[in-house]
C-alpha cells in the first residue's frame, strides 16, 4: 500500500498472558500496511512452481552417477552403516558390553518365538528359527536403524498363515505335474505350504523393495495409528482362536468361510469331545505361569537387573525335559514338534511361476510388515536422536527378506515386545543383532534336534500369552472416543472387519475407511468468524473466546482446511449465508462518510468488507480456485468488498495459474490478517473495480478521503486502536 511508514502495533503482553508474576513484555512495530502487490514491489518474490520432471530425473541421475573418490567413499560408508558408525567415533568400546548383553537377550527371545511363530505360520518350527537368523544377519550388516531387531512376529505369522492356507492347495497340481522329488523328507502338503510361504515372502519383499527404491514410503503414512491398533487388536483375537486347537489337542477341519473366527469356532466345537485332557492341563499350566511371571514377577526383576526373566525359554526347557523323559507323545497322546534338522537351511528356489497366484495375498504381508517395522525404527531414531531415512530402510528390509526366501525363511519384520526389551537392556547398534545371530547359529548347528520333543501346546501357550498386551489395546477406546470420534470409528471399523471377516479383508476395509476418514475431515472442517482480542493484532474465533469482538463493518472468516472439491461448496455456502445475514442496503454510502456525517447512524456498523483469512489453505485445487472466484464475484455483485489475508505462496501460485488475478487485483491480498483489517477499517470501501496494485493510486485514494472525512495523516499512520 503506502510507502510511508505506519505505526501498526503496540501490544501489551499482560493483556494476553494471564500470570501476573511474569514481567510485562511488549513489542512495538512501525511499518507500512502491506498488500502483496506493494510488498513484492518492495522486496521481490519468486513464486516457485514444480520443477519439470525431466530436470528432476537428470539431477537425480547425476547425483547417483557421481564418480568422484569422495562420492564412492561415502557410498561405501553408507552401504555398511556399522563401519561408518565405528569410523566416525559414534561407537565406543563401552558400547560393546551393552551390545553383548542385548545380543544374548535377543537370542533368548528368538528361540521360543521362532519355534512358536513358525508353527503359527503353518510351517515347521524350524522355519521360524531360520527366519530368526538369515534376514536378521543381512539387516544387521546393511540396516540403517541402530535399535531395530527384526525376526518373527505373531501378527506377521498370522498373515502368512492366512496367505498359505488360501494358496497352498493351488500349488499341489503344479507339484504333481512336475513330479518333483521332495527335499528334506517333506510331504507334498508341507512342501506346497513352504512354497506358498517363500513365494509370498518373495512377493512381499519385492513390494517393500519397490517402495524403498522409488521412495514411496510416504504411502505408509495413510496407515493411521488408530487403524493399526484396531487391526492388530482384532488380529490378535484371530491368532488366539487359531491356537485353540493346539491348546486343546484337537484337529478341526479348516474353515472355508469368509467369516473366519465364526467358522473356526464352529469347526472347533464339532470336535471338542476329542480334546486331550493332558494337553489341556499342560496348556493351562503354561499359560498361568507365563502370565503371572510376565505381569507380576518380571516388572520386579527388571527394576533390579534390567533383563526380564526369560520365562518362555525356561518353559520350553522344562516341558522339553518332561516330554522327553515321560514320552508324552506315545504314552499320553500329546502332540510334539517332531523332527528338527540340524545345520543351516538347504537353499530352495521359490517357484516364481506361482508368483501371480500368491501376489494379491502377499500385499497385506508387505504393507503391515513394512508399517510395523518402520514405525518402530522411526520411534527409536527419534528417542536416540540420529538421522534416519526410512525409504532406504524399506529397501534394506525388502532385500533381507527377499534373499532369505531362498533359504526356507518367511517375511521378517520388527516386533514391539522383543524390541522394547532389547533396547531397555542397552542395545547400541546392530552389533547386538550379529551377536544374536552367533547364538542362533549355535542353536541350529548343535541344539536344534533336541527341540523335537517340545509339546506344540507349549508353543501355542507362548503365542497366546504374548498377545495379551496387544488385545489390551481395547482399553484405549474410551480415551480415543474422548479425543476424536473419527479415530474411534476408524479403530472400530478396522477391528470389526477383522473379527467378522478375516485379516486380509479386514486390512483392506480398514485402509479404505482410513482414507475415507481423511475425506470426512477435509469435507467438514471448522469455519470460524474471527474477532479481535482487545487492542492487539490477535484474532480468534468469537464462539471460543468471549473477549474476541467482531469489528464494525467487517466479517473475518477463517476456513480451517485445504480448499478442494470435497469442501469448496461448504466454504461458499457459509460465506454467502453470512453475506445474506449481514446484507447492507446497496444504496448505503461508504462507511467513512457515514461515520463523518452521522456518527450514530446504524449504517456505520453495516458490514461492508469480508476479510478471508487464508492461512489454513495449505493447498487449493481447480474446484477450490473456481469457488473462490465465484464467491468473490457474488460478494462483489452484492456490494461487498473482499480482501484476502495470509495467503500462502503455493496458493497464490495456483490462483495465478488459473487467471484469478484477471478478476481480482493483487492489492486485495495482504501479508497478514492485521494488515487487511487495518486497511479495511481505515480505507472506505470504494468500488473494487477502482482498486489497483499501484501504490500511487492507493495513496491518492487515502488523500482524497482524508480531505473529505478526516486528516490524511490519521489514515496513513494507522495503529491498532481502530
N, C-alpha and C positions, 0 to 999 in steps of 0.2 A: 504494500500500500504506500503510505507516505514514506519518503526518505528521511523526514525529520524524526529526531529521537522522541520516544514516548515513554513516560514512566508508567509501567504496567502493573507492578505488584509491590505490595507492602504487606507481607504475610506474618502475622504473629503466631508463632508455633504453639503458644499456650492455648489458643482457641481450638486447636485440633489435637493437641497432646494432653490428655487429662491429668496425668500425675503432676501435682504442683511442686513436688520435691525436685523435679528436673529443672535445670536452668533454662530460661527462655531463649529459644533460638529463633532468629529472624533472618530472612533474606529479602533483599531489595533488588529488583531488576528494572533497568531502564533501557528500553529498546523500542523500535517501531513495532506496530501491529503488522504482521506479515501474512499476506496470502502467498500461495506457491508461485504465482507469476512474478511477484516482486522479489521473493526470497531467491528464486532461481536466477533472476537477472543479477542479483547482488552477489551470490555465492556460487552459482553454477550447479547443474545437476545433470548426470548422465544416467538415464533410466536403462538398467541392464536387462536385456531380454535373454532368452535361452540361446546358448551357443549352438551353432549348427552341428548336427550330428556328425558330419564328416570331419570337422575340425576336432571334435571330442575324441573320435576314433584315432585320428592321426596323432594327437598329443599322447593318448594312452599307449599307442604302439611305440612312439618314440621313447617314452619313458621306460617301457618294458624291454626295448631292444638296445638300451644304452650299453655300450661295450667297454666303458672305462674300467680301470682296475678297481677303483673305489666302489663302483656300482656292483661289480661281481663279488667283491669282498662283503659288501652289505647284504647281498642276496644270500651268500653262504652263511653269514651270521643269522639272518632271518630264517633260513631253512632249518637250522638246528638252534632253537631258542636257548637250550641249556648251555651251549657253547658261548653264545653271546652273553648270557647271564653271568657266567663264570669270568669271562674275559673283561667284562666291564665292572667287576667288583661287586655285583649285586648279590653274589652268593658267597657267604663267609664260611670259614672252617667250622664254626659252631653250628651252622645250619645243617651239617651232615648228621649230627646227633639227632636233631629233631626229625629229619627225614628217615633215619633208621627206625625210630620208634613208630612214625606214621606208616612206613612201608610194611613193618611187621603187622601193625594193626589192620592195614588194608588187606593183607594176605589172609589174616584170620577171618575177616569178613567175607572175602571172596570164596573161600572153600565151601561153607554151608550155603551161601547164596547161589553160588554157581551150580551146585548139585540140585538145589530146590527149584531154581528158576529154569534150569534146563529141563527138568521134569514138567514144570508148569507150561513150558512152551510146546509140550507134546513130543519132545525128543528124548534122547537118553541123557541122564545126568552128566555124563562125561562131556557132552557138548557145552554145557554151562561152564565147566572148568576150562575148556578150550577158549571160550569167549572171555574168560577172566584172565587170559594170558596174552594171546596174539594181538588183538586190537588194542589192548592196554599198552603193550610194548611199543607198537607203532605210534600210538598217540603220545607216549612218554617222550619219544625222540623228537617228534615234529609239532606237538601241540603247543598252542600259544598260551593257554591258561596255566598258571603255576599251581593252581589249587583244585583242579578238576580231576576227579577219579572216575573213569568210565569203567564199564563192565556190564554185568547183568542187572536187570531192573524188573520188578514184578509187573508193572504196567506194560512194559515192552514185551515181556514174555506172554502176557495175556493177548496182546495184539498179534503177536506171532502165532500163538495157538489158534486164534480166530482165522488168520490167514492160512495156516497149514491145514486145519480141518476143512476149510472151504475149498482147497485146491488139490490135496494130495490124491484124491480118488481120480481126478482128471489126469494125473500123471501115470497111473497104473497101466492104461492101454499103451502109452509110449514105452513103458518098461517091457511090456510083453512083446511089443512089435520089434524092439531092438534085440531081444534075447540077451540082454547084458548080464554078464556074470557079476553077481552082487558082491561087493567088497566087505571085508571085516565081519563076516557072518551076519550081515543084515538080512532081515526078511524083506519081502517085496514091499510090504506096507511101511516098514521102518525106513527103507531107502526112499520110498516115494515121499514120506514126510520130511526126510533130510533134504531131498532135492527141492521140495517146496520151500523149506526154510532158507537154504542158501541162495536159491534163485531170487526169492523175495527179499532177502537181505541185500543181495547184489543190486536189485532194483531200487530199494530204499536208499542205498549208498549212492547210486547214480543221481537220485533226486537231490540229496544233500550236497553232493559234489557240485552239481549244476548250480544250486543256489549260491554256493560259495564262489565258484569261478565267475559267474555272471553278476555277483554282488547283489543278489536278490533277497538278502537276509531281512530287509525291511518288511517283507510279507509276513514274517513271523510276529510282527507287532500286532497283527489283527487277531492273534490268539490271545484274548484278554485274560487277565488273572482270574476273574470270576468264572469265565467259561472253563478254564483249565482246572480250577478247583472243583467245580461241579462235575466235570467229566471224570477226573481222577477218583473222586469220592464214589461215584456210581460204578466206575470200572473196578474199584476195589471190592465192591459188593459182588460184582460178577466173578472176580477172582476167587472170592470166598466160596461162592456157590460151586465153582468149578473144582474146588478142593474137597468138598464134602464126600464124594465117593472115596477119596484116599483116606479120609479120617474115619469113615465107617467100614471100609474094607469091602465095598461093593463095586460092581461093574455094570452101570446102567447103559442103555443104548444112547448113542449120540443124538441129540435133538436136531431136527432139520427145520424147526420152526423159526420164524423171524423174531418171535418173542423168546429170546434166548433164556432168560432166567426162569420164566414160567415153564418153558418146555423142559429145561434141565431138572427143575424140581419135580415135575410130573413124572419124568422118567426115573428119577431117584426114588420116589415113593413107590413105584411099581416093583422095585427090587429091594425095598428096605428090610424085608424079612430075611434076606440073606446076609445081613450085616454080621461082621465078625466081632464078637464082644471083646476079644483080646485087643484087636486093633482099636476099637472104640475106647477102651480103657487106657491104652498107651497114648492115644491121641489126646484124650482129656488131661492126662497127667503132664504130657509135654506142654500143652497149651497153658495149663495153670502155672507150671514152673516158669516158662518163658515170660508170661505176662507179669507175674509177681516180681521176677528179677528186673525186668525192663522198667516197670513202673515205680517200684519202691526201693529196690536194692541198688541198682545202677546209679540213680541220682546221688546216693550217698557215697558210692565208690568213686564216682567222678570228682566229687569235691576233694578227695584226698589224693587220688592217683591220676586224675585226668582221663585215664584209659578205662572204659567200661569193662565190666566182666564179660568175657566172650562166651556168653551163655549158650549161643547157638552151637558153637564148636564143641563145648563141653557136653551138650545134649547129644550131639552126633556121636561123640566118642563113647559116652556111657551106653547109649542104645545099641551102638555097633558091637560093643563087647558083650552086652546082654544077648543080642541076637545071635552072635557067633557061638557063644557057649551053650545057649539053650536051644539052638537050632529052631528058632521061631518059625522059619518058613515051612519046614517039614512037619514039626510037631503041633504047631498052633495055627497054621494057615495064614500067617502074616506075610503080606507081600513085601518083598525086598527089592533093592535096586537091581541086583543081578550083576552080570559080568561088566567090569570096568577095565578097558585095555590099558596096558602100561605103555608109557612113552608118549612122544609127540604125535599130533594128529597126522594121518596119512592124507596127502592132498587129494581132493575130489573136485573135478572141474564142474561148476554149475552148468546145467543143461540150458543154455541160452535160448534154445528153441522153445522152451516152456515160459520164457520171459513175458510174452504178450498176455498169457493167461493169468499170471501172478501179479502183473504190474498194478492193476487197479487196487488189489488188496494190500499192496506194499506202500501205497501213498500215505495212509494214516500212520504206518510204522515210521516212515521217514519224517513226517511232519511232527508227530508227537515226540519222537526221539530227539529231533533237532531242537524243538522248542524247550523241552525239559533240560537238555544239556546246555544250551546256550544261556538259558535263564540262570542256571547255577553258575556258569562261568562268569557271566556279567555281574552277578551278585558278589562274587568273591573278588573280582578285579576292582570293584568299587570299594569293597571293605578294606582291601590291602593297597589300594591307590597305585595301580600301574595301568598303563595303556593296554588296550585290548581291541583287536579287530575281529569281530565275531564272524565276518564273512570269510576271513582266512581260516578260522577255526571250523566253520562249516565244511570247507574243502578238506581240511585235515581229518575231521571226523568221518567224512564220506570215504576218503582214501583208506583209513584204518579198517573200516568195516568191509569195504569192497575187497581189499586184499585178503582179509580174514575169511571171507566167504569161500575161498578156495581151500580152507583148512578146517572145514566142518564147524565153523562158527556162525552164530546168528548175529543180528544187528546189536551193537553195543552202544550204550549211552550212559549218561550220568544218573546217579540215584541220590536223592537228598539225604536219606538216613545215613548211608555209608559216607557220603562226602562231609556231612556235618561232623561226624566222629573223627575222621582222619585229619580234618582241618583243626579241630579242637585239641588234638594231641600234638600239633606242631608241624603239619605239612608245610614245607617251604618252597618246594619245587617238584618237578616231575621225576626227580631222582628217587623220591619215595615210591613212585609207581614202578620204577625199574627194580627197586629192592623187593617190592611185592611180586613182581614177575619172577625174580630169582626163587622166592619161596614157592610160587605156583609151579615153577619148573621142577623143583624138587618133589613136590606132591605128585606130579604126573609121571616122573621117571621112577619114583621109588614107592610111593604110598598108595597111588591110585587103586590098584587091585584090591586093597583091603576094604575099600568102600562098598564092595559088593553086598555085604550083609546089612547095610543100613535099611531099616524099615521105611518104606515110602510114606507111611503115615507120619513119620517124624519130620520128613521134609515138608509135607503138607502143613503140619503144625507150625513150622518156622514161617512158612508163607502167610498163614492166616494171622498169626500174632504180629507180623511185620506190617500188616495192613491196618491195624487198629488206629494208628495215628492219622492215616490217610482218611479213614472213614470218619474220624472225629472232626474233620473239616465241616461237617454238617452243623456243628455248634456255632460256626461263624455266621450262620444265616440271619439271626436277629440283628447282628451288627451291620451286615450288608443291607438289610431291609431299612435300617435307620439312615444309612449313608446314601443309598441310591436304589430306587425301585427298579430302575432299568437293569442295574447289575444283578439285583436279586432275581429278576426274570431270566437273565442270561444263565445264571447258576442253575436255576430250577429247570429250565428247558434242556440244558446240556445234560443234567443229571437224569431227568425223567426219560429222555430219549435213550440213554444207555440202559437204564433199568428196564424200560418197557420193551425196547427193541434189542439191539446188540451194540457192540462197541463201535464198529465201523460206521453204521448208520447214525449212531448217536453222535459221533465226532462230526459227521457231515452236517447233521441238523444243528449241532451246537455252533459250528463255524458259520453256517448260514444265518442263524439267529443273531450271532455276534455282529456280523456285518449289517444286518437289518437294524440292530440297536444303534449303530453309528448313524444310519439314515434317520432313525427316530430322533436322536439327539440333535441332529442338524435340522430336521424338519420342524421341530418345535422348540426353538431357542427362546431364551428370555428376551423380552423387549422392554426397555426402561425409558421412562420420561425422566430427564435429569433436572435437578435444581441445584442452586448454588449454596454452598455452606458459608454463611456469614459474608465477611468482606475478604474472601480468599479466592484463589483461582481453582478451587476444588469443587467438582460437580459430582453429585451422587444421585442414586435412584430416590425419587421423592417418596416412594412407598416403603423404602427401607430406612431412610434417615429422616427423622422428624424435623431436623434442623435444615434440611435441604428445601429451599424455596424456589419455585419457578419464577423466572424473571418476567416482568411485564412486557408483553408484546412478542415473547419468544416461546417456541416449543423446541426443546432439545431432546432428540431421540437417539438412543443407542441400541443397535441391533447386535446382540451378543453371539454372532456366528458368522462363518463364511457365507457369502451371499451366492446361492446357486439355485439350480432348477427346483430343488426339493423344498426350499423355504422362501423363494423370492415372492411368491403370491402372498404369503403371510406378512412379509415386510410391507408390501404395498397396501394391503388391506388395513394394516394397523395405522400407517401414516395417513392414509386418506380418511380413515374414520376419525382420527384426531383433527384433521382439517375440517371435516364436516361438523364436528362438535364445536370447534373454535372459529367457525366461519365468521369473518368480519364483512360488513357491507362493502360491496365492490366500489361504491362511491365514496368510501371513507378517505379522508385526507391522510397524507403521510404523517406518521406519528410525531415527528419532530415539530411540525407546525401545530398540531393539535395541542401538544404539551405547552407550546409557547403561548397560544391564544386562549385555550380553555384548559387550564391545568387540572380541573376537577372532572373533566368530561370522561365518560365511560370509554370513549373511543381511544383514550390514551393507553388503556390496557388491552385493547383488542390485539389479537395475535396477527402479526404482520410478517414474521420470519420463522421459517423452520430451519433449525441447525441439525444436520445429520452427523452424529459422531461416528466416524467410520473406523475407529481404532480397532474394532473387533473383526473387521472384514479382512481376514488374512488372505482371502482369495475371492475372486468372482468369476463366474463362467459367462457364456453368451447370454443365457436367460437372465442372469443377475444384472448384466450391463443393460440389457433391454428393459428390465423392470425399473432400474434406476432412471433410465432415460424417460420412460413413460410416466413414472411418479413425478419426476422433475417438471415435465411438461404440463401435467394435470394440475399440479400445485401452482405453477406459474400462471396457468389459464384462470385459476380461481382467485388470482390476485396476491398470492403469497410470494415472498422472496425465499429462496432456498440457498443455504450455504452448507459447505462440506468441510469437516474438520478432521485432522489427523488421518488423512487417507494415505495408506502405505504406498511405497513406490511401485510394488508389483501390481497393485490395484489400479493406480493411475496409469500405468503402462497399458493395462487391458482396456481402460477407458479410452486411451489414445488410439490404440489399435482398432477399436470399434467406432471411431469417429464421434465419440461422445462430445468432444470439445467444439464440434460444429454447432451443437445445441446449447452448450453451457460454457461460459468463458472460464479460463483457468483462474481468474481473480476471485472466483467463488470458492476456491479451495484454500483453506487456511492451515497453517502448520500446527496449530494447537486449538483445542476447544475454546480456551480463553480468548485467543485472538479473534476467533469467529464471533464470540459473544460480545467482545468489546466493539467490534465493527458493527454488528447488528444493532447494538444498543445506542450507539452514538451517531451512526450514519443513517439518515432517514431512508426508508425503503423506496427508492426510485424504481422506475421500470427496469426490469432485468435486461431488456434489450439495450439499455444505455450503458450497462456495465462493461468496462474494457479492462484489459490487463495492464494498460499503461499507467504508471504511477502518476503522470501528469494529469490524466483525466480524473483519477480518484481525488487527487489534491484539489482540483478545480471544483469538484462537487462538494468537497468539505468546505472550501472557502465560501462558495455561494450560500451553502446552508448556514455557515457562521454569520454571514452578513444579514441573513433574513431572520434567523432564530436565536442564535447565541454566539458568543465570541468564538472565532475560529480557533483560538489557542486552546480553548476547553475541549475542542473536538480532536485536535492534533495530539495534545498531551493527555492521553487517556489513562486513568488509573483504575484501580479495582472498585472504587466506590462509585458505582454506576448511578 
